[in-house]
Amino acid sequence: MTTTAVVTGAGRGIGLAIAHRLRAAGHLVVVTDVDREAAERAAAEVGGGAVGLEQDVRDLASADAVAAVAAEHGRVAVWVNNAGVLFAGDAWAHPDDELTTILDVNVRGVISGSAAAVRTMGSDGGRILNIASISALTPVPGLALYAATKAAVLSYTTSLEGDLRHAGLPITVKALCPDVVGTHMVTSRENDPHAAMLFSGPKPLDTDTVAAAAMSLLDSRQTFRVVPRWRGVVARSADVAPSVTGGALALMRRLGERRQSRG
Ligand SMILES: NC(=O)c1ccc[n+]([C@@H]2O[C@H](COP(=O)([O-])OP(=O)(O)OC[C@H]3O[C@@H](n4cnc5c(N)ncnc54)[C@H](O)[C@@H]3O)[C@@H](O)[C@H]2O)c1
């Protein structure tokens, strides 16, 4: 029997790489994106009967509509809430439209997508994956607003996991927290002084590495995972050694700014 996997915001970047992996795992993939052409192009690239749909995750009703289309093709077994946007800058200076957009896409979009996934999977069960970020776990200079949305995604995911277990539904929900990935979201900000931290670490991850980690997390018993794992250990060491972490962050900001001025 055919099973379907939905990936939001999969017209490019991390979502597209995850769509390829889900196709390779035997699912018929439903690729959605606010950019209809990108969604259709991605579906053609993924193949195996993949379906490309226009979806703006800010439209809360859109998640149920996507679920209905996915269910026409087979049991919805996997749902990945990947669509996201990033605005960098001083935490106190974001215009209202940035605040509204980032909360609508990154938080409300993930919550409505997860809810639609639970409704369509029901007692047949399934697996939900929410794409958070390492910024959910550690301060990131210039990304306070973005980090807050990703912390919300992580928090919602861990609570939802408990609620699903309590309800006796055979549905798992997990959050992936990647470090910097070399996608349009990041490369389009190369000259943004507010996003210095984005370029301060070692080489950015590639999308396939992140997609492989996503598949491995889906199969694991963990509720969330940082990619690469060592960054998660460093991020969480803030609890035990806050002064060391504070110094490291200042150093990373300086390195990032230096790289940007060279770039
Ligand atoms: N790139 C990174 O460094 C990084 C790190 C950690 C987490 N993430 C997260 O990974 C996810 C994917 O990001 P990416 O790096 O591939 O970025 P990207 O910008 O390359 O891709 C994001 C996709 O989401 C789509 N999108 C944007 N708004 C949408 C909306 N309202 N409805 C539906 N689709 C929408 C875009 O059209 C685009 O195709 C995001 O949630 C992002 O926050 C990215």
PDBQT file of the ligand as one rigid body, heavy atoms in Angstrom, charges set to zero:
ROOT
HETATM    1  N1  LIG A 301      19.745  27.281   6.704  1.00  0.00    +0.000 N 
HETATM    2  C1  LIG A 301      20.047  27.161   7.996  1.00  0.00    +0.000 C 
HETATM    3  O1  LIG A 301      21.141  27.526   8.452  1.00  0.00    +0.000 OA
HETATM    4  C2  LIG A 301      19.048  26.551   8.942  1.00  0.00    +0.000 A 
HETATM    5  C3  LIG A 301      19.509  26.117  10.190  1.00  0.00    +0.000 A 
HETATM    6  C4  LIG A 301      18.603  25.571  11.085  1.00  0.00    +0.000 A 
HETATM    7  C5  LIG A 301      17.270  25.461  10.735  1.00  0.00    +0.000 A 
HETATM    8  N2  LIG A 301      16.835  25.884   9.520  1.00  0.00    +0.000 N 
HETATM    9  C6  LIG A 301      15.420  25.745   9.204  1.00  0.00    +0.000 C 
HETATM   10  O2  LIG A 301      15.265  24.820   8.152  1.00  0.00    +0.000 OA
HETATM   11  C7  LIG A 301      14.071  25.097   7.443  1.00  0.00    +0.000 C 
HETATM   12  C8  LIG A 301      14.360  25.171   5.950  1.00  0.00    +0.000 C 
HETATM   13  O3  LIG A 301      15.210  26.274   5.733  1.00  0.00    +0.000 OA
HETATM   14  P1  LIG A 301      16.252  26.375   4.519  1.00  0.00    +0.000 P 
HETATM   15  O4  LIG A 301      17.566  26.648   5.113  1.00  0.00    +0.000 OA
HETATM   16  O5  LIG A 301      16.086  25.231   3.599  1.00  0.00    +0.000 OA
HETATM   17  O6  LIG A 301      15.749  27.748   3.871  1.00  0.00    +0.000 OA
HETATM   18  P2  LIG A 301      15.315  28.162   2.402  1.00  0.00    +0.000 P 
HETATM   19  O7  LIG A 301      15.010  29.605   2.501  1.00  0.00    +0.000 OA
HETATM   20  O8  LIG A 301      16.274  27.685   1.401  1.00  0.00    +0.000 OA
HETATM   21  O9  LIG A 301      13.953  27.327   2.188  1.00  0.00    +0.000 OA
HETATM   22  C9  LIG A 301      12.765  27.673   2.856  1.00  0.00    +0.000 C 
HETATM   23  C10 LIG A 301      11.580  27.304   1.977  1.00  0.00    +0.000 C 
HETATM   24  O10 LIG A 301      10.388  27.656   2.689  1.00  0.00    +0.000 OA
HETATM   25  C11 LIG A 301       9.505  28.291   1.781  1.00  0.00    +0.000 C 
HETATM   26  N3  LIG A 301       8.583  29.165   2.508  1.00  0.00    +0.000 N 
HETATM   27  C12 LIG A 301       8.833  30.371   3.053  1.00  0.00    +0.000 A 
HETATM   28  N4  LIG A 301       7.716  30.884   3.573  1.00  0.00    +0.000 NA
HETATM   29  C13 LIG A 301       6.725  29.974   3.371  1.00  0.00    +0.000 A 
HETATM   30  C14 LIG A 301       5.354  29.931   3.677  1.00  0.00    +0.000 A 
HETATM   31  N5  LIG A 301       4.745  30.967   4.274  1.00  0.00    +0.000 N 
HETATM   32  N6  LIG A 301       4.636  28.826   3.340  1.00  0.00    +0.000 NA
HETATM   33  C15 LIG A 301       5.237  27.788   2.704  1.00  0.00    +0.000 A 
HETATM   34  N7  LIG A 301       6.538  27.786   2.355  1.00  0.00    +0.000 NA
HETATM   35  C16 LIG A 301       7.273  28.870   2.698  1.00  0.00    +0.000 A 
HETATM   36  C17 LIG A 301      10.417  29.072   0.829  1.00  0.00    +0.000 C 
HETATM   37  O11 LIG A 301       9.737  29.409  -0.372  1.00  0.00    +0.000 OA
HETATM   38  C18 LIG A 301      11.561  28.094   0.650  1.00  0.00    +0.000 C 
HETATM   39  O12 LIG A 301      11.344  27.218  -0.438  1.00  0.00    +0.000 OA
HETATM   40  C19 LIG A 301      13.518  26.396   8.042  1.00  0.00    +0.000 C 
HETATM   41  O13 LIG A 301      12.527  26.095   8.996  1.00  0.00    +0.000 OA
HETATM   42  C20 LIG A 301      14.739  26.991   8.712  1.00  0.00    +0.000 C 
HETATM   43  O14 LIG A 301      14.380  27.886   9.738  1.00  0.00    +0.000 OA
HETATM   44  C21 LIG A 301      17.705  26.421   8.600  1.00  0.00    +0.000 A 
ENDROOT
TORSDOF 0
